[in-house]
């Protein structure tokens, strides 16, 4: 059996001190195996985004262990974490996080600038390939303000894919989209999943979460696995 690509052991996150101390994550034991598509659901303030930020190496746990791709995160420097993150993880956010005064192609190429082994002459082909994947090849020269919300999210997905990550971490990826565009985004995720990409997404939507292999529910900082869905409602 393959080893988990993401694994936590008694992971805790505490904000504040003394009387203002708040435990956001409480002894989270959690693992994802290569190629799985997993959802985390829960109310606002339950710790979903905090957990995702820790798993994506944008934040640190207060205590407990976290391993990403077999690497114990506690042993790594800030620089080593950034290298690991850029190599293995693609981030997709609810608010797209595109740079307004940069074109679609310029936004997508940003993660590549951290890879010093890659020549700039290779950028164009990579951008073209990921734009074709998300159906926006003709929009390479457009600016974010010229795109619909659904198109902006697909650009954000292309940006996440440009480094060919093993893991996609998605924070409410359909939260700002209408039902039609949400369906298009989920179709893309299912295509990537078929290509053995590991996908972890946070969502408030039962319709979205039920399309995943596993659903975890988080409440008051505690994570619980709910019954498997078997990829219901897959388009």
Secondary structure, 3 states (H helix, E strand, C coil): CCCEEEEEEEEEEEECCHHHCEEEEEEEEEEEECCCEEEEECCCCCCHHHHHHHHCCCCCCCEEEEEECCEEHHHCCHHHHHHHHHHHEEEEECCCCCCCCCEHHHHHHHHHHHCCCCCHHHHHHHHHHHHHHCCCHHHCCCEHHHCCHHHHHHHHHHHHHCCCCCEEEEECCCCCCCHHHHHHHHHHHHHHHHCCCEEEEEECCHHHHCCCCEEEEEECCEEEECCCCCCCCCC
